[in-house]
Amino acid sequence: MPFSNRLDLMKFFKRIQEFLYTYRIRFLAIILIQIIAVISFTLVPLLIREDFYKDFILTAIEQKTGLEVKVGSSDLVLFPFPGIELKEVQIRKEELVIGISDRIKVDISWFGLLGQKVEIRDVYISGGKINLHKNKDGSVDLIEFFQQDTEDSENSNHNHTIRIFDPSSTVESSSFISPKEIFKVGLKNVEIENFYIHYQDDTHRRTYEIYLSNSALNISFYGNNFVLTLQGKLDGQSFQIYGSTNLDEFPTTYENSKFQSTISLDKCSLSIFRDLLTIFPNADFSKTILNGTIKIDKVPNRSINFNVIAQAKNFAYKGGNPFGDIKVNMEFRLDLPNKKLEFPYISILWPGIAEGNAKGTVLWNYKTNVSFQVTANYLDYHSALRLGKLFEFTKKFDDPNRPNGVFYFSVDLKNVYALKHRIPVLKAELKYSYPWIHIPSFHAYIYNGEILGKSKIDPFTSKFEVQGEAYRIQSDRILMPYVNDPIINGDMFSRFNFVTEVHNRSSDFTTEFFRNMEGSGNLQVLNGELLGYANFMIPVLNTLGKIISFNGIDGRKVEFSSLKSDFTIENNHLHFQNLKLQGKGLEADGKGNISFEKNIDVLINLRLGGNIVGRVLKIPIIYKGVFKQSIPYIDPIWLGSVFAGSTILAPFFTFAGGPYGGGIAGSVVSEYVRDAWEGLKGLFSSKEDKKRNNLKNRRKFYESKIIHSDCIGLDARFYFGSFIRSFYKIRNF
């Protein structure tokens, strides 16, 4: 711009400034007159004709809402917005009172009022109540307020209700209209405080009491954004719900929808979700308390994103005591079109019980498919199983035509506590298809060794089927939780298989686990020692040490290079069929059983070193009674033979020495007596065995009767005859 033009423009503005300054009083007077005129033409008529305008506003509200409003008193409000304040309000639909309120304030637009129109801007409701009734067909009615206490709701007819929702109505005749049509009265804000909603649900035959302490509904100036705030209580349980949605396109599609919400729960009892939780018939959630926040977010062309931070405690079975205090932090995405639920992360903390993480996906269509990867820093298996069995689904959902879902889990767990053991590392692949959890492979590292195998578990009946192998496990540590003092050490190897079942909600899982076990296998312990109660040399040295010299044998422990046996498990007992021990300067074999209730019945034949004596001299050691309470002892028949043989038959066994000779003869006698006793027990065996061994059993029965009746007195004549038979056996040897 040329300099001259700019100079002219500056002169022009200066003249205007001087003009306004000169006539400033005149301009202020004109503005004041206009304000007075506006007030005179608007407020004065309102003040003069207050009753007229109150009736005018009420009539307009009734026409736009289709409801009749009866009030006890009303006041006209002018600032900051014109409106009306109603007290002791009754909302009617024809002859029905459908709601009451202590106070309702309605603000209207100034521009609408000047144009003789009522455009509702804001509504404030303080105190009041309405009644809603959901029918079995899904429709929702407003119930006449004074009919809320009617016991037989099915007898109420249409004369006492107003239908506000009907699921059978078509889309064209229902709610799919523009929100600007819904709020064509210009409504922007609704605020509600101290308001009650009585909700009756015929589907579940329940009633709910909803209290709104401070709630609001807001619509943006252009009507494209909707904000909802709900604060109150549901059946006495506090909740807060905040949400907003974008209404640029209405009706919108799932892909283009945009909304977000936050739900906050503070010491909320899960009893408010009782209608949903009936699918878990074993659980009692009335004592369960939930604290936390749930955030929901949806943007166009994306899945619905959920973020949950919650704490739940006091889970319980029906009739049981509450347990558990679990904190959860997780995110999941809900993709409805693809029927997919994705969990990017799940973090769980149950102090002292479990701490772990997981991620995975859930797909559901005709068949449900679930895949998860699970890791844990520590886990108490029994507590986790106890919690998991709470969520067994009701049988009402069983559909024989619907295929069972398949669940895949890959687990990498640390510090797993199970059956009184801590497993430092446990890795497994799991496949769950109701009702079985199939574990095609598991690998556990425990006590400097490994356990590998496969398994099947029915978590709902607590039934287990296991096959496995153990390598290099420290035998003393595997027994430590079950015995107070060590009885054996060495590296254990084993092959095993078993089935067992734990009855529902057993008070002692471990005891029940072993009590119902049936199985078989074999074991071998290398380079170990027998200690304490298992040291069978203690009764040998205490009894025979004074008459037989056991040079080079340390009675404090029994070292061995190998201990092995096959075993079976049944009737709460662990049976050893062919126990063999190869020690330093000694050998032993035996058989017997030990119950899981610590009853013991085991016979061990000890053989000491030497070509002749070691192969013939067998010291029978008996463990019978209660483990660690009964004292192991040498077979009294054999022991009597030692004393008798060392005096009576010394000339026949000069090659072995008197005591050793008696021991050799006693070994034969005691073995003979045990065979006779087996014959006695055979009298009670099967019919085939009786027929096959009838003569032999009768002979051994009478001989065993004589032996057992006289063994304490050590009848010399009987023993002499036994020793003669023993002598012929040794001569043949």
Phi, psi and omega in degrees: 000133178298155183297323181295321179294319179295325179293319178296320180295321179293322178295324180295313179294327179292322178293320177298317180299317179294323180295315180294323180292322182292320184253029183297321181297320180296318180293318178298322179295319179297316180297318180296320178297320179295319178297316179297322180296317179298314180297320182296320183277346181247299187287319182300313177299324179296317181290322181290318184249051185300314181297322179298314183288327176297315178295323179297315181294315180298318180297318179295320179296317180295322180293321183282330182262343183074016180243154176258131183247120175249131185233152174279320177206159181212153178226140176275132181245138182246328185237145356283343175232147177292152180175196183217140178247122185249141178232148182053064189264139169239127177260124184240150168237105189058246183261003185261133172271109185259352179190155176227159178207147177286322185205132175228129177242129181240121175261139179238169183279140176298317184294322177294321180295319178296331178268016180060036176234151176253108175250106184291128181257305183226148175230129177240124181241126179234115181076147177142181184197145171225163181237128178243146183226117176262122181275169181294336178277002178095350179286155182237131180241151165272127182263144175305133189304318185280003177258009187295333183266007180294125186286319183263090183290337182289340179278348179289137183248185184294344178289346182245006182223161174231122181282123179248351176208133179225111182294343181277351181287152181284163180298321183294328184263005184249226197265003184277074176230169182295141176299335177291334174286322179298317183252042182294344176287357179087016183295132180242325185220139172229125178238133184231135176219145178053050184240141183244142175234121176263114187244122181247124184245110180285338181297314181255002179056049180223161174236149181232142175249117181251129179241123178256106182280319181203101185227156183209151174229123184232139175238134183296168185302322182268002176072021182252003180219134184239128182236132182234134175230124178233124175228128181173211183221144173242114186050043177084359181257128186287146175208157174222129180231124176238134180205156176211151179215151180266131184244029178300324179239119182214127358290146183259170176256165180298318182296323185267357183290151179217121178201164175210152183205154176227127179244124180243132179238132182235109180051049184268127177282135179290359176297337179291342176258026187300328181291327177282323187279001175294347177289350177247088189290340182278344191262152173236101184266010181293336180263353184282129182249135182237127173237141176158184182226135176240120179251132182238133184218134178222126175241159183304140176062026177228165176285166175281125183257130178243137173232122187239126170234111189214160174225128179233138180213164179068054168283157182200147166279161177297123183081003182254175179272147180290151179206162172095141174211095192244133176248133184232135173226114184210161175230137174214153183240129182255115178250094185292316181301322181266002180049060185224138176235118184247132179246097178296324177202147173223126178239128183233135176227120173236096190309126179080351183243310185203145171213119184198178181222158179206158172207152181172190183223154175231125176243133178224132175212248172286330182223138182274133176233129183232137178221125182222147169248126187236132173232154180210142174277327172201154184203127171266107187299317186293320179291320179295321178294321179298319178290317183297326181288347173298328190261034172285127184290153175293150180289349181295338182272357181295130179228109182297339180273350181260126180293147179292145175289160180239130182240127178246134179227135171244115188244141174225097189247148176237147175053059178271126179258117181208137177053039178070015178243153171252119179261111184301321182219132176222121178239140182200157171246128185237145172227121181250124172221116191315131002260006190260142166261114178266128178242092183295338178202139170220153183218114182243137174255120186208135174050053178062016179225194184221150172231125179238148178173197178218162188202163170227136182225131168259102187291340184275332173252001181054050176256136186232137171232121189227137168231136183194176177224143179241141182228128169057033179276136178291114187294327181294324182282331179290334179265349187305318182293345187252343178232145184284320182245147181295141179237345181201150169219168185131169181272125185256136173237143184201151165240137187207158169208143181201161171232147178202168182212138177249121182297152188305128175056040177297142181289333180229097185298314185297314180299316179293326180300313181281328183297323184262014185279140171224134182179190181203172179163195176215160179215156176213132177244127184250142171053059182231191180221147168263128187236158170057235186296330181280352180284097184284354177285340181297309177294331178294310182292321181293331184264313186259353185298336183276341182244341178234133180271124178250074183290139176081006181253123178270111184286351182286338180203159176241107178275143179216153175268335180205136171225121183216158179190151164275155180213156171230155179234121177196153177053040176067021181232148173254112185260131175252117184273322188216064180290130179225135179231130176248107185247190181271102182081010179203160174225158179209147171223162182184181177200165181152197181210154175229128179275157178286354172263013172075026167272143186226141176211090187227137174245128179239129174258114182264130176241127179268176184292163180120144184288319182265303184296318184295331182272340183254323183285112177242120178264108181278121181247131187245128169251114182213130181130223180256132183306127177071357175255317175280150184263128176295146184214162177277144180309120183297332177295314179295320182295319176297326179294325180298312181292316181293316182294327182290344180250314186279317188255019181304320180297330183283339186236041180295332179294337181249348183092151184305301181298319179293323177298316176298323178295320179296312179297318179298327178297317179293318182295311182296326177292323178296317180295320179296323176297322178294320179295323175297324176295323177297315179294333180293343176298338182255016181270196185290165181297320180298317179296322180297316180295321186287327186240028189298307183295318181296318181294321180297315181297313181292329179299311182292323178294317180294326177298316180295316184296311184292332179282336186246359187293330180291318179283347180055061180303119188293324182295317180295314181296326179298315177297320179296321181292326178297315177298322178295323181298317179295324177296318182291323179297318177297326179294000000 
